[in-house]
Amino acid sequence: MTSPVWHPFTQHGLNEAIPRIVRTEGAALHTDDGRRIVDAISSWWVTTHGHSHPRIMAAVADQAARMDQIIFAGWSHEPAETLARGLTEIMPHELTRVFYSDSGSTAVEVALKMALGYWANRGEPRHRILVMQHSYHGDTIGAMSIGARGVFNQAYSPLLFDVGTLPFPAAGAEQATLDALDAACREQPAALIVEPLILGAGGMLIYPPHILTEMAAICARHGVLFIADEVMTGWGRTGTLLACEQAGVVPDILCLSKGLTGGSVPLAVTMAREPIYEAHLSTDRAKMFFHSSSYTANPIACAAAVANLAIWRDEPVLARIADLSKRQRTRLAALTNVRNARQIGTITAMELGDESAAYMSNLGPRLLAYFRDRNLLLRPLGNTIYVMPPYCIGDDDLDAIYSAIADAAASCANGSFG
Ligand SMILES: *Cc1c(COP(=O)(O)O)cnc(C)c1O
């Protein structure tokens, strides 16, 4: 009997092998047939310090022994309070309010609803959202609406709402992005949402901090809300706690998830500046923020995130990140037969094969299988290969990753791939 499990982003009709993991530790996944797999992509960008971090797992066990789940509308609990206070301390101080949800997509949906609620409650309704070309903000209908359109969401396109799209600020064409933003802001949109410094699912596309600085300044000048989706970039990925830090930018609304619990259990927050909260503050019940999911602020998830904050407070996490960035830089520089080798913080990316290879070409799946056969979890975005390991990864594991990429690049160059 085949498994009843329907996997995400998986074409079951191709009958590709689906390894089963029984244990995780540090940068490693252990399979039920005894293999040790190096997790080169932090299990889809969530794992920060390392898998099964002892302090986080202990916090989960401890919290689970005392309390499971409670309603969060009108009730509260210590882990949620402690976490919210900790977040307002570690994040920019202008972000005074913390709203809980369960995933990056919901953090983004909440951000959009906060932005529209802000304008509606001020009596000047605005609905238009500005986005950047090639963006990814999640897979729910709202999050898809503000993300890149393509084969991924073609079937649902009639349901997706209309947005204003700015061109990606590619090297040499940055001014066009800023001009487009300035023009779009004159039409009084509700908000701009961006992935700061690097567009993840769109192909690990990097743009410079000063462009982010200028985009935020244009929004501020026009009174348009600036939403930073740091679901991937948050928690040190780009070398700083937040990517926005490198641009000296504090968003009006900030979305965090993935590394919030160190990547251990699902949790998300949407943080907001005080005026966003104040716009919903009233004796009028019709002005409250109408959003919740059943598991909002789950105590066990909050406890995991509190442990993550303690690790950030007690351990030299940024130094570890700087060291990993350096160790990746030398290995990336040594690669040949790759195009557009690029890096920001702990993330490196490059293209294999010729310019014509697109996401749905068969190069991606073949690379995936190639790396899997070498006990590596690397999941190319089409012909874009990227490395985004847990911060604890050792040199031997990094060497295994980069030598496999070097071999794959050589195969691509001599035509034995794709
Ligand atoms: C992963 C991601 C999301 C969606 O998060 P989920 O937890 O998968 O819903 C949103 N925005 C960005 C930038 C992401 O990388």
Ligand as a Chemical Component Dictionary entry (heavy atoms), coordinates in Angstrom:
data_LIG
# 
_chem_comp.id                   LIG 
_chem_comp.type                 NON-POLYMER 
_chem_comp.pdbx_formal_charge   0 
_chem_comp.three_letter_code    LIG 
# 
loop_
_chem_comp_atom.comp_id 
_chem_comp_atom.atom_id 
_chem_comp_atom.alt_atom_id 
_chem_comp_atom.type_symbol 
_chem_comp_atom.charge 
_chem_comp_atom.model_Cartn_x 
_chem_comp_atom.model_Cartn_y 
_chem_comp_atom.model_Cartn_z 
_chem_comp_atom.pdbx_ordinal 
LIG C1 C1 C 0 8.682  30.949 3.791 1  
LIG C2 C2 C 0 8.245  32.351 3.588 2  
LIG C3 C3 C 0 6.934  32.746 3.828 3  
LIG C4 C4 C 0 5.843  31.765 4.176 4  
LIG O1 O1 O 0 6.075  31.141 5.400 5  
LIG P1 P1 P 0 5.294  29.772 5.723 6  
LIG O2 O2 O 0 5.638  29.505 7.138 7  
LIG O3 O3 O 0 5.844  28.758 4.776 8  
LIG O4 O4 O 0 3.854  30.032 5.505 9  
LIG C5 C5 C 0 6.623  34.089 3.711 10 
LIG N1 N1 N 0 7.545  34.979 3.364 11 
LIG C6 C6 C 0 8.821  34.645 3.122 12 
LIG C7 C7 C 0 9.816  35.703 2.751 13 
LIG C8 C8 C 0 9.220  33.310 3.205 14 
LIG O5 O5 O 0 10.479 32.964 2.916 15 
# 
loop_
_chem_comp_bond.comp_id 
_chem_comp_bond.atom_id_1 
_chem_comp_bond.atom_id_2 
_chem_comp_bond.value_order 
_chem_comp_bond.pdbx_ordinal 
LIG C1 C2 SING 1  
LIG C2 C3 SING 2  
LIG C2 C8 DOUB 3  
LIG C3 C4 SING 4  
LIG C3 C5 DOUB 5  
LIG C4 O1 SING 6  
LIG O1 P1 SING 7  
LIG P1 O2 DOUB 8  
LIG P1 O3 SING 9  
LIG P1 O4 SING 10 
LIG C5 N1 SING 11 
LIG N1 C6 DOUB 12 
LIG C6 C7 SING 13 
LIG C6 C8 SING 14 
LIG C8 O5 SING 15 
# 
